[in-house]
Structure formats: C-alpha cells, structure tokens
C-alpha cells in the first residue's frame, strides 16, 4: 500500500523535518515504517470500522511495518497497552461521553509523544479529530473516510469548522468506492486528495472453514427450519433490519440475526406484531460467525442510509459462498 507523504512544493513546511525523521531499523538493516492508526475502538469491540483497522494493522505489521493502534477503551477501566500479535494496541480510558463523543485525555498524550512516520485516522470520529487539533502532531496524516454524518447532521454542522481545520493538513483521504466518494457532499471539497481503496478481509477462515466450523454449520441447519436467512451487524437504524423482518412474511424458513444494538427492542416488537415468533431469532454476539455463513441459504443486507458505506460482512458472506441480497443506497 502506498501513501502520499508530501504533495506540496519543497519550500513549504511539507518537509517539516519528516525527511530527516529516522525510522526504526529491523534485524535485516531495513528501515521500518512506523504507522499509528487512530480508531474509535478495536476488537474484540464489534463493528466494521474496528474489523477494518485490525485487518489493516495486522497486514501492515506482517509486511514489516511497526504498527500501533490508539483508540478509546470500549470497556470501563484505565488506559491499557496490549499486544495483538505484532500490533501494539493502546486503549485509552474514556472519562465521559458528550453527544456520543468519547472524551479520552490519554489520546492527547499519545499523539503528542508519537514517533510515527504516518498517522492513519479512521473517521467519523469527532473525539480523535479534537485530539489531533489539540496535540497538533507534525506527522503526515492519512484518513480513511468510512462514512458521512447522517442522523447527526446538527451536531455535524456545529463540528464542521473544526473538521475543516483538521482536513487542511490531511494529505490523502481514502474512501471505499467511487460512487460513495461522488455522492458525499462533504468530500466534494477534497476530491483532489481522495483516493479509492476498497476494504478487504482475511478471507482464509471463510474460504476454508475448519472442521469445527463445518460441524457447527451442520448443527445450525438441523437446529432451525430452513431455508436459513442470515443478517449480521450492529442493530442500528441504518442497517435496515426491520425490512428483513418484514420480508420474512413473503419468504419461507427462518431469519437469524447476529449482533446487538439500540434497535433490538424495536425489531423484537415488529416480530411480535407480525406474528413471526419462532421464525426470527436474535442471537446476539456469537463466538464464531463463520459457521452461520456456511449454514445460511442467503445473507440479507438491507442497509438503507449513507452511514453504511462498505459492509464488510458482505465480503465475509461471499467468501463463504453465501449469496448476498442487499439494497442500493443513494
């Protein structure tokens, strides 16, 4: 993967001593690129953004980079430093949340003391953007633009001046697809820096499930009346899962929903209203999702808002040989 470190004339502060920054030297005498990802959370916290950060960080570390992830701690507790294989993970303590913005003072410390050669920021994430503006790290910054603000439009308008200030120093903005970039009102001002880089997954566990996953897939097929329809993700409004529940009125078989979130109560009420009890099962978090893809007849992905920019679960389903039925988002 290649990142544009500097697109400005040499006279500008673009060099800003970055050219003279010494990289870590590995055992073979090669320079080790130091990459710091700034995310919202990190697995085992669920979510597509979290899974993407982990996949990217692990892949970069496997290529020889020295990779660190700094994120908010998704669980109560102090700041923790952990290892995910070759990836260093800093989970910053959350002091509080205001308007769904995590306040983590430790972000400022780790940014101000960062020795990274590249900062890779994953947005939307107002808390990290605020930390970047306060710490003002003099390091080339790359952004992966996971999605637009949708329901948080009023908050987005209030935050927009700070957001614009942050983006002035961003060298490259990575977006998931040409249509999403073209349809984003916010990105129109930055099209000279936008590059399309679709997300990816580690496909091996899905392409070649182990014996335990294959046996569990058989047990799932025996446990529920087929055909099995599968949905997977955080139970939130933009996933459109209420459409999947309503679609079951016109389909045979059983709908399995993996995940949890604020929409669960509404979805359960809709199941009761439509007399679909016994045909829709809310499974919450499961130890392994691979068996469910292999057991399912098809995967339902009815997301209906631009908060959904790139559903990684669709890649997982396709890698498992499970057909995907999805929606078009304008």
N, C-alpha and C positions, 0 to 999 in steps of 0.2 A: 504494500500500500504506500502511495506517495502523497506527501503533504507539501503544499506551497509554503515555504518558510518566509519568503520575502518577495513581494511583488513591487516594491517601491524603489525609486532611484537610490543609488548608493549614498548620495549626500544626506539623505534623510536619516532619522534616527532608527531606521529599519534594522540596520546592522546592530544597533544598540547593544553592542558587546556580545551579541549572540554568537557571532562568528568566532569569537575568542573563548567562548564557553567550552571548558574541557569536558568531554564525555567520559563516562566510565569505561575502562579498558578491561575486556574479558580475558580469560586464560589464553586465548589464541592471539592476543595482541590486537584484536579488532575493536573499533570504537563501538560502544554500546549506547544506542539511542535511549534516552530516558523520557518516558511518556507518563504523564499523570492524567488519569481520567477523573472528571468531576461529575458524579452522577447523583441522582436523588437517593436511591437505596442500592443495595447489592444483594444477590442471592445469599441465603435462602429466601429473602423477601421476593414475593412473586411479582411478575409483570414483564411485559415485552421489553421495555427500556432496560430493566435490570438484567434480563437474559442477554440482550444485545451487548451491554457493557462487559459482561462476563465472557461471552464468546470472543469478543474483540480483544480484550485484555489478555486472555489465555493464548490466543493465536499470536499476538504480538510478542508475548514472552517466549513462546516456542520458537519464534523467528530470531531470537537473540536480544530483544529489547529488554530494558529494565523497566518494568511496569508497576505503577502504583495506582490504586483507586481510592479516592477520597469521597466519602458520601455521608449522609445522615444515618445514624443508627436507627433502624426500623423498630427496634425494641427499646423499652425503657432501660436506662443504665448509663454508665460513664463512657467516655471515649475509649474505644478498644482498637488495638492494632493486631491484625491477624494475617495469616498466610492462606491463600487459595492456590496451592501448588507453587508456581514461580511468581505469582502475583501478590504484592503487598496490599492489604486492604485496611484502610483507616475508617472506622465507623465513628463519626463524630456525635457526641452527646447532643440531644435536642433539648434545649432549655424550655421552649414552648413553641406553639404554632399560632400564627396570626393570619387569618384569612387563608388557611391551608398552606401558608409559607412556613417552612421549618426554620427556626432560629437556632443556629449552631455556631457559637463563637469560636469553636475549635477550627472551623473552616478557615477563618482569617489567619490563625497561627500557621496552619499547614500550607496555605497559599503563600504567605509572606516568607516562609522559610523554604519554599520549594526549590529544588535544584534541577527540576525537569528541563528538558530541551523543548518539549511541546506540551501544552495544556490542551486537553481534549474535553470540551464541555458538552454535556448532553442536556438539551432543553426540550420542552419547557421545564424550567427550574428556577423560579424567582430567587430562592434563597441562595443558590450558588452565584447567580448574577450579582446580587447585592454583595456577597463576599468578594467577588472578583473586583468590583468597583472600589471597595474599601481597602483591599490588600494591594491593588494595582501592581500585580506581578509583571515584570518586564520580560515576558516569555511569549514566543509566538503561540497564538491561540487558534484552535480549530473547533468548530461547533458541528455537532450532529443535531439537525433540526428534526425532532421526532414527530412533532405535530403543532398545529396552530392552537391558540387560545380559542375556545368556542363558548362554553357557558360562562366563563369568567371574563366576559368582554368588558364589563365595567371596571373590574379590577385591572384588566389588561390595559385599559385606557389610562388609568392612573399611573400604572407602572411603565407605560410606554416611553416617557422621556429618559428614564434610567436605562431601559432596554436599548434604546437607540444609542445612548452613550457607550454602553458596553460593546455594541456591534461595530462601532467605529474602528476598534482595534482588532477585530476578528479577521484573520487572513483568508480562511476558507470556510464555507458553510456547506456541509454535506446533507443532502436530502435524499429521501428514499426512492423517488421515482420522478420522471419528467412531468407527468400530469399533476402530481401533488405540488411540485415547485411552481408550475404555471398557474395553478389555482389558488395559491396563497397570496393574499393581499399584502401581508407583511413582507414576504420575500421579494416582492417586486422591486423594492428599493435597493436590493443587494444582488441582483441577478449576475452582475459581473464577477461575483465571488462564489456563486452557487455551483456546486458540482454534484452530480447524481451518483450515489453509491448505495445500491440496494443492500438491505441487511442480509445476513446469512446465518446459518445454524451449523452445528456439528451434526451432520446427517447420519453418521455411522450407527448410533443406537436405534434409529428409526428404520434405516435401510436393512439392518441385520440385527433384529432383536435377539437377545439371548434366550436360552431355554426357559428360564424363569418367566420372562415376559410373554413368551409364546404360550406357556401353560396357563398363565393368568388370563390371557386373551380368550382361551378356550373356556375357562371358568366364567368369565364375564358373559360370553354368549349363552352359556347354559343358565345363568342367573336371571336374565331378563328376556322378555318376549321380543323376538325380532320382527322386522329389521331394527337394528340399533342406530339411532341418530345421535351424534355426539356434538356437544358445544363445550368450549373450554375458554376460560378467561376471567378477568375480574368482573364481577356482577355490577356493572355501572351502566348509566343510561345510554352511552354511545355504542355499546355492544349490541343493542337492539335485540336482546334475547327474548323480549316479550313477543317479538314477531315469530321466533322459533317455536315458542309455546303455542301461539295461536295457529301456526301452520300444522301442528300435530292433529288438529281437528280434521285435516284433509289427508293425513298420512296414516298408514298402519304402523304398528310397532311401538317402540319406547324411545323417549328422549332422555339422555344422560347429560347432566350439566355439571362440569367440573369447575370449581372456583368459588369464591365468596366475594361479598361486597355490599354496598348500600342498597342495591336494587333487589336483594334477595326477598325481602318481605313482599314487595310489590309483585314479584314473579310468582311467589307461592300463593298470593291472593288470587292471581289470574288463573293459576292451575285449579284452585278450588272453584272459582266462578265458572270455568269451562268444564267442570266435572272430569278433569283429566288426572285425578289422583290415581296412582297405580300405573300411570303411563309416563310420568315425568319424575325423575329422581335427581335431587340436589346432593351431590357427592362431596361438596366442599373441597378441601385440599386432599389429594391422593399421593401416596408415596412415589408412584411411578405412573406417568401418563402414557408411556409407550404402549402398554397392553390395550388401552382403551382405543387408541387409533387403529390398532390391528383387529380389534373386535368389531369396530363400527362398520356399518354399511355405507355411511357418508358422514361428512363433517359439515355442520351448519355454522356459517359465519355471517350473521345478518347485521353487522355494524352499519350504522346509518348517520354518522356525523364525522366531521373532519378531525375530531380528536383521535380517530383511528386512521393513522397514516400508513401503517405497514404491519399487518397482523402476522407475527412470526409463527403463530400456531398453524397458519395455513401451510407454511413450508414443512412443518413437522408432520402434518397430516399427509401431504403429498409424498414426502419421503417415506411414509409408512404405507403408501399405496392406497390411501383412503381418499375417495373423491371429495372435492370441496364444493359446496353450494354457498355462494356469497352474494353480496349486493354491490351495486355501483354507488359510489359516494361522489357527489358533485363537488 
